[in-house]
Amino acid sequence: MLKIRLQRTGKKNEPHFRLVLTEKTSAPKSKALEILGHYNPRKKDKAFKKDRILYWVSVGAQMSDTAFNLLHNENIVEGQKIVKKKISKKKREEIKKQEAEAVEAKEKQEAADKIETEKTEEVKEEAAKEVEKEDSKTEEKASEKEETVSEEKAEKTEEDTKK
């Protein structure tokens, strides 16, 4: 697979870069298949062969993240910049700890929510039982009233029949 990437040239403490097309597995300082431009970060001097870069991209060559961002700044390629940040080992460990704590907190919260829902279900069941008891009591009272009313009617009818 072909890759478009930067190849460092220049002296120590005087960086210069070439934009080159190389095989992906080749060493960084190996011979390039084609030189596509150069970049001097100290003088901000840039020169790229836009037509050749677009040709190789259309053929299927991939770009390194840095090369892509550099060409994106020059409006040679389109797309969203690739954000790449180096994270120290300490920071990585802190992030892992925070993620682990977040997962643990989430599990605890889920367990608490589950207990809460079980309690609310129990409370609902108890409330339903109490409502049923109250309903049965009111039904009993209503039936007792009906019985007393029917007894009174029966007594009145008996009295009426006696007269």
C-alpha positions as CSV (number, residue, x, y, z in Angstrom):
1,M,0.0,0.0,0.0
2,L,1.3,3.4,-0.9
3,K,1.5,6.2,1.7
4,I,2.0,10.0,1.4
5,R,4.0,11.1,4.3
6,L,6.6,13.6,5.5
7,Q,10.3,12.6,5.3
8,R,12.7,14.6,7.4
9,T,15.7,16.1,5.8
10,G,18.1,18.9,6.8
11,K,20.6,19.3,9.5
12,K,20.3,18.8,13.3
13,N,18.1,21.5,14.8
14,E,17.2,22.7,11.3
15,P,14.2,20.6,10.2
16,H,13.1,20.4,6.5
17,F,10.6,18.0,5.3
18,R,9.8,16.4,2.0
19,L,6.3,15.2,1.1
20,V,7.0,11.8,-0.4
21,L,5.1,8.8,-1.8
22,T,6.5,5.6,-0.3
23,E,5.5,2.1,0.4
24,K,3.8,1.9,3.8
25,T,6.2,-0.7,5.2
26,S,9.4,1.0,4.0
27,A,11.7,2.8,6.5
28,P,11.2,6.5,7.0
29,K,14.5,7.5,5.3
30,S,14.3,5.0,2.5
31,K,14.2,6.0,-1.2
32,A,10.9,7.5,-2.1
33,L,8.9,6.5,-5.2
34,E,8.1,10.2,-5.9
35,I,8.7,13.5,-4.2
36,L,5.5,15.5,-4.0
37,G,6.7,18.7,-2.4
38,H,8.6,20.2,0.5
39,Y,8.0,22.1,3.7
40,N,10.3,24.2,5.8
41,P,8.6,24.8,9.2
42,R,11.1,27.5,10.3
43,K,10.5,29.8,7.3
44,K,7.0,28.6,6.7
45,D,8.0,27.8,3.1
46,K,5.7,25.3,1.4
47,A,5.6,23.9,-2.1
48,F,3.4,21.0,-3.1
49,K,2.6,19.4,-6.4
50,K,-1.2,19.5,-6.2
51,D,-2.0,17.6,-9.3
52,R,0.3,14.7,-8.4
53,I,-1.0,14.5,-4.9
54,L,-4.6,14.4,-6.1
55,Y,-3.6,11.8,-8.7
56,W,-2.1,9.5,-6.1
57,V,-5.0,10.0,-3.7
58,S,-7.4,9.1,-6.5
59,V,-5.4,5.9,-7.2
60,G,-5.7,4.9,-3.5
61,A,-2.6,6.2,-1.7
62,Q,-3.2,6.9,2.0
63,M,-1.9,9.9,3.8
64,S,-0.3,10.2,7.2
65,D,-2.3,12.3,9.7
66,T,0.3,15.1,9.7
67,A,0.5,15.2,5.9
68,F,-3.3,15.3,5.7
69,N,-3.5,18.2,8.1
70,L,-0.7,20.1,6.3
71,L,-2.4,19.6,2.9
72,H,-5.8,20.5,4.4
73,N,-4.3,23.8,5.5
74,E,-3.2,24.4,2.0
75,N,-6.7,23.6,0.6
76,I,-5.3,20.7,-1.5
77,V,-7.5,18.0,0.1
78,E,-10.9,18.3,1.6
79,G,-12.2,16.8,4.8
80,Q,-12.0,17.4,8.5
81,K,-8.6,17.8,10.2
82,I,-7.4,14.8,12.2
83,V,-6.8,15.7,15.8
84,K,-4.0,13.8,17.3
85,K,-2.8,14.3,20.9
86,K,-0.1,12.6,22.7
87,I,-1.1,11.5,26.2
88,S,1.5,10.8,28.9
89,K,1.4,7.4,30.7
90,K,0.4,9.1,33.9
91,K,-2.5,10.9,32.2
92,R,-3.5,7.6,30.5
93,E,-3.6,5.8,33.8
94,E,-5.7,8.6,35.4
95,I,-8.1,8.4,32.5
96,K,-8.4,4.6,32.9
97,K,-9.0,5.0,36.7
98,Q,-11.7,7.7,36.0
99,E,-13.3,5.4,33.5
100,A,-13.2,2.5,35.9
101,E,-14.7,4.7,38.7
102,A,-17.4,5.9,36.3
103,V,-18.3,2.3,35.4
104,E,-18.4,1.3,39.1
105,A,-20.5,4.3,39.9
106,K,-22.9,3.5,37.1
107,E,-23.2,-0.1,38.3
108,K,-23.9,1.1,41.9
109,Q,-26.5,3.5,40.6
110,E,-28.2,0.8,38.5
111,A,-28.2,-1.5,41.6
112,A,-29.7,1.3,43.7
113,D,-32.3,2.0,41.0
114,K,-33.2,-1.7,40.9
115,I,-33.7,-1.8,44.7
116,E,-35.7,1.4,44.5
117,T,-38.0,0.0,41.8
118,E,-38.4,-3.2,43.9
119,K,-39.4,-1.1,46.9
120,T,-41.8,0.9,44.9
121,E,-43.4,-2.3,43.5
122,E,-43.7,-3.6,47.0
123,V,-45.3,-0.3,48.2
124,K,-47.7,-0.4,45.2
125,E,-48.6,-4.0,46.0
126,E,-49.2,-3.1,49.7
127,A,-51.3,-0.1,48.7
128,A,-53.3,-2.3,46.3
129,K,-53.9,-4.8,49.2
130,E,-55.0,-1.9,51.5
131,V,-57.4,-0.6,48.8
132,E,-58.8,-4.1,48.4
133,K,-59.3,-4.3,52.2
134,E,-61.0,-0.9,52.3
135,D,-63.2,-1.9,49.3
136,S,-64.1,-5.2,51.0
137,K,-64.9,-3.3,54.3
138,T,-67.1,-0.8,52.4
139,E,-68.8,-3.6,50.6
140,E,-69.4,-5.3,54.0
141,K,-70.8,-2.1,55.4
142,A,-73.0,-1.6,52.4
143,S,-74.3,-5.2,52.6
144,E,-74.9,-4.7,56.3
145,K,-76.9,-1.5,55.6
146,E,-78.8,-3.3,52.9
147,E,-79.6,-6.1,55.4
148,T,-80.8,-3.7,58.0
149,V,-82.8,-1.8,55.5
150,S,-84.4,-5.0,54.2
151,E,-85.1,-6.2,57.8
152,E,-86.7,-2.9,58.6
153,K,-88.8,-3.2,55.5
154,A,-89.7,-6.7,56.4
155,E,-90.7,-5.5,59.9
156,K,-92.8,-2.7,58.5
157,T,-94.5,-5.1,56.1
158,E,-95.2,-7.4,59.0
159,E,-96.6,-4.6,61.0
160,D,-98.7,-3.4,58.1
161,T,-100.0,-6.9,57.6
162,K,-100.9,-7.2,61.3
163,K,-102.9,-4.0,61.2
